[in-house]
Amino acid sequence: MDTSRGRGLPQAVTLLAAAITAIFGFWALLAPESFARFAGYPFHEHFERDLGAFQLGVAATLLLALIWADALATGLAGFLVLNTIHAVNHGGTPSQAWAFAALSVAVAVALGVRLRQLGLVVGRVGVATSPELAPFVRQKTIALTSYRADGTPVSTPVSIAVDGDRAYVRSFEKAFKTRRVRNNPQVEFAQSDARGRVTGAARSGRLDRVDGEQDRHAARLLARKHPLLHGVLVPLTHRLMRSRTGATVHFVLTPATCAAERSAPR
């Protein structure tokens, strides 16, 4: 069975449906009388505005479904958009308005808890075939330690994407860590927060620059796991600052135990 046929069709149709639904949603919300004439039914401002809120909620859910892998987080986020807009535009008695507002707060809290359960990783993650990399499948950031020529360790926070018995990280060509790794590919890596503060045990590994198809594969994995950060923001920043930073580069991170297993005689 050829699974590649029509691979992009569901995404394209979802994007089109989200765009159309969002247009109608904003129309009903911002110009309810005009939308009622277009739809061909009697104008009722409350109904039109509610309809706009619901359509915007559906549009948000469809868009998030394209980049978020977790169904519960996607559903909560879409409902939060819907209910918050509905609460703002609902009118009615103060008790009704407060009830909708309270529901939005509750959903926002639930969404925050769910995102923390996911390690703030909303995209699609790979599968680790190495115990050394298993803790990093859902890890958002690692502290990557490389070494200067005199042996001084330097740690920097980087995003990671795991794929089997290896992982991938991204940098730019003129970064100091790119130069350090070029001279000495031996590194240490550990789980960390976004600032690079270590939160887990350090592991030894090797970092090697990749090119060609493997370079593109690394970019895809990072974008799938971090759709906003590495699908949009980092590539855009690298492109805008390319004259100063050089090209975007990717590295394969191989834990020391995996490297030893590959080099062992069979």
C-alpha positions as CSV (number, residue, x, y, z in Angstrom):
1,M,0.0,0.0,0.0
2,D,1.4,3.4,-1.1
3,T,1.0,5.6,2.0
4,S,2.8,8.5,0.3
5,R,0.0,9.1,-2.2
6,G,-2.0,12.2,-1.2
7,R,0.2,12.8,1.8
8,G,-0.4,16.5,1.9
9,L,-4.1,16.4,1.1
10,P,-5.6,16.2,4.6
11,Q,-3.3,19.0,5.8
12,A,-4.3,21.2,2.8
13,V,-8.0,20.6,3.2
14,T,-7.8,21.2,7.0
15,L,-6.0,24.5,6.3
16,L,-8.6,25.6,3.7
17,A,-11.5,24.7,6.0
18,A,-9.8,26.6,8.9
19,A,-9.3,29.7,6.8
20,I,-12.9,29.7,5.5
21,T,-14.4,29.0,8.9
22,A,-12.2,31.8,10.4
23,I,-13.4,34.3,7.7
24,F,-17.0,33.5,8.4
25,G,-16.4,33.6,12.1
26,F,-14.9,37.1,12.1
27,W,-17.6,38.2,9.7
28,A,-20.4,37.0,12.0
29,L,-18.7,38.5,15.0
30,L,-17.7,41.9,13.6
31,A,-20.5,42.5,11.1
32,P,-23.5,40.4,12.3
33,E,-26.1,42.2,10.3
34,S,-24.2,41.8,7.1
35,F,-23.5,38.1,7.8
36,A,-27.3,37.5,8.4
37,R,-28.1,39.1,5.1
38,F,-25.5,36.9,3.4
39,A,-26.8,33.8,5.1
40,G,-30.4,34.6,4.2
41,Y,-32.1,34.5,7.6
42,P,-33.6,37.1,10.0
43,F,-31.0,39.2,11.8
44,H,-30.5,38.5,15.5
45,E,-27.3,40.1,16.8
46,H,-26.9,37.7,19.8
47,F,-27.2,34.6,17.6
48,E,-24.8,36.0,14.9
49,R,-22.1,36.9,17.5
50,D,-22.4,33.5,19.2
51,L,-22.1,31.9,15.8
52,G,-19.0,33.8,15.1
53,A,-17.4,32.8,18.4
54,F,-18.2,29.1,17.7
55,Q,-16.8,29.3,14.2
56,L,-13.6,30.9,15.4
57,G,-13.3,28.1,18.0
58,V,-13.6,25.5,15.3
59,A,-11.0,27.3,13.1
60,A,-8.6,27.5,16.0
61,T,-9.0,23.8,16.7
62,L,-8.4,22.9,13.0
63,L,-5.3,25.0,12.9
64,L,-3.8,23.6,16.1
65,A,-4.6,20.1,14.9
66,L,-2.1,20.7,12.1
67,I,0.8,21.3,14.5
68,W,-0.2,19.9,17.9
69,A,0.0,16.1,18.4
70,D,-2.0,15.8,21.6
71,A,-5.7,15.6,21.1
72,L,-6.6,16.7,24.6
73,A,-4.5,19.8,24.5
74,T,-5.8,20.7,21.0
75,G,-9.4,20.3,22.2
76,L,-8.9,22.4,25.3
77,A,-7.1,25.2,23.4
78,G,-9.9,25.3,20.8
79,F,-12.6,25.4,23.4
80,L,-10.8,28.1,25.3
81,V,-10.8,30.3,22.2
82,L,-14.5,29.6,21.6
83,N,-15.7,30.1,25.1
84,T,-13.6,33.2,25.8
85,I,-14.9,35.0,22.7
86,H,-18.4,33.8,23.6
87,A,-18.0,35.1,27.2
88,V,-16.8,38.5,26.0
89,N,-19.6,38.9,23.4
90,H,-22.4,37.1,25.2
91,G,-24.0,39.9,27.2
92,G,-27.0,38.6,29.2
93,T,-27.1,38.8,33.0
94,P,-23.9,39.3,35.0
95,S,-24.2,35.9,36.5
96,Q,-24.1,34.3,33.0
97,A,-21.1,36.4,32.0
98,W,-19.2,35.4,35.1
99,A,-20.2,31.7,34.6
100,F,-18.6,31.7,31.1
101,A,-15.6,33.6,32.3
102,A,-15.1,31.1,35.1
103,L,-15.3,28.2,32.6
104,S,-12.6,29.9,30.5
105,V,-10.4,30.2,33.6
106,A,-10.9,26.5,34.5
107,V,-10.1,25.4,30.9
108,A,-7.0,27.6,30.8
109,V,-5.8,26.0,34.0
110,A,-6.5,22.5,32.6
111,L,-4.7,23.4,29.4
112,G,-1.7,24.6,31.4
113,V,-1.6,21.4,33.4
114,R,-1.8,19.3,30.3
115,L,1.0,21.2,28.6
116,R,3.2,20.7,31.7
117,Q,2.4,17.0,31.5
118,L,3.6,17.1,27.9
119,G,6.8,18.8,29.0
120,L,5.7,21.9,27.0
121,V,6.2,19.8,23.8
122,V,3.1,20.1,21.7
123,G,4.4,18.6,18.5
124,R,5.1,15.1,17.3
125,V,8.0,13.3,19.0
126,G,10.1,10.4,17.8
127,V,10.8,7.0,19.4
128,A,13.9,6.2,21.4
129,T,15.5,2.8,20.8
130,S,18.3,3.6,23.2
131,P,17.7,3.7,27.0
132,E,20.2,6.6,27.1
133,L,17.9,8.8,24.9
134,A,14.5,7.6,26.3
135,P,14.3,10.5,28.9
136,F,14.9,13.0,26.1
137,V,12.0,12.0,23.8
138,R,9.7,14.6,25.4
139,Q,12.5,16.9,26.7
140,K,12.1,20.4,25.4
141,T,15.7,21.7,26.1
142,I,19.0,20.1,27.0
143,A,22.2,21.6,28.4
144,L,24.8,20.7,25.8
145,T,28.4,21.0,27.0
146,S,31.2,21.3,24.5
147,Y,34.9,22.0,25.1
148,R,37.3,24.8,24.2
149,A,40.8,24.0,23.0
150,D,42.2,24.3,26.5
151,G,39.6,21.8,27.8
152,T,37.3,24.4,29.4
153,P,33.7,23.1,29.3
154,V,31.0,25.5,28.0
155,S,27.3,24.7,28.4
156,T,24.5,26.1,26.2
157,P,20.8,25.3,26.1
158,V,19.5,23.8,22.8
159,S,16.4,22.0,21.6
160,I,16.6,18.3,20.9
161,A,14.7,15.8,18.7
162,V,15.2,12.0,19.3
163,D,15.1,9.5,16.5
164,G,15.9,5.9,17.4
165,D,19.4,5.6,18.8
166,R,20.4,9.2,18.0
167,A,19.2,12.7,18.4
168,Y,19.5,16.0,16.5
169,V,20.2,19.5,17.5
170,R,20.5,22.8,15.6
171,S,22.9,25.7,15.6
172,F,24.2,28.3,13.1
173,E,27.5,28.2,11.3
174,K,29.3,31.0,13.1
175,A,28.2,30.0,16.6
176,F,31.0,29.3,19.1
177,K,29.7,25.9,19.9
178,T,29.8,25.0,16.2
179,R,33.5,25.9,16.2
180,R,34.2,24.0,19.5
181,V,32.5,20.9,18.2
182,R,34.4,21.0,14.9
183,N,37.6,20.8,16.9
184,N,36.4,18.3,19.5
185,P,33.1,16.4,18.9
186,Q,33.0,14.9,22.4
187,V,30.2,16.5,24.4
188,E,28.1,16.0,27.5
189,F,24.3,16.5,27.5
190,A,21.7,16.6,30.2
191,Q,18.0,17.5,30.7
192,S,17.6,21.2,31.5
193,D,15.1,24.1,31.7
194,A,14.9,26.8,29.0
195,R,17.8,28.7,30.6
196,G,20.1,25.7,30.6
197,R,19.9,24.9,34.3
198,V,20.5,21.2,34.5
199,T,17.6,19.1,35.8
200,G,18.9,15.6,35.1
201,A,22.0,13.4,35.0
202,A,24.7,14.2,32.5
203,R,25.6,11.8,29.7
204,S,28.6,11.6,27.4
205,G,28.2,11.6,23.7
206,R,29.5,12.7,20.3
207,L,28.2,15.5,18.2
208,D,28.8,15.4,14.4
209,R,27.6,17.8,11.8
210,V,25.4,16.4,9.1
211,D,24.5,17.5,5.6
212,G,22.4,16.6,2.6
213,E,19.3,14.5,3.3
214,Q,20.3,13.9,7.0
215,D,20.5,17.7,7.4
216,R,16.9,18.0,6.0
217,H,15.8,15.1,8.1
218,A,17.0,16.8,11.3
219,A,15.2,20.0,10.4
220,R,12.0,18.1,9.8
221,L,12.2,16.3,13.2
222,L,12.9,19.6,15.1
223,A,10.0,21.3,13.3
224,R,7.6,18.5,14.1
225,K,8.5,18.4,17.7
226,H,8.7,22.2,18.1
227,P,6.3,23.5,15.4
228,L,6.4,27.2,16.4
229,L,9.9,27.5,17.7
230,H,11.7,25.4,15.0
231,G,9.1,25.4,12.4
232,V,8.8,29.2,12.2
233,L,10.8,31.4,14.7
234,V,14.3,29.9,14.6
235,P,14.4,29.4,10.8
236,L,13.1,33.0,10.3
237,T,15.7,34.4,12.7
238,H,18.5,32.5,11.1
239,R,17.4,33.7,7.7
240,L,17.2,37.3,8.8
241,M,20.6,37.2,10.5
242,R,22.4,35.0,8.1
243,S,25.0,37.6,7.1
244,R,26.0,37.7,10.8
245,T,25.4,34.1,11.9
246,G,26.0,32.1,8.8
247,A,23.8,29.2,7.6
248,T,21.7,27.0,9.8
249,V,23.5,23.7,10.6
250,H,22.4,20.5,12.2
251,F,24.2,17.9,14.3
252,V,23.6,14.3,15.1
253,L,24.0,13.5,18.8
254,T,25.1,9.9,19.5
255,P,25.3,8.8,23.2
256,A,28.7,7.2,24.0
257,T,27.1,3.8,24.7
258,C,25.5,3.7,21.3
259,A,28.7,4.8,19.6
260,A,30.5,2.0,21.4
261,E,28.0,-0.6,20.4
262,R,28.3,0.4,16.7
263,S,32.1,0.2,16.7
264,A,32.2,-3.1,18.6
265,P,33.3,-6.1,16.5
266,R,30.6,-8.5,15.6
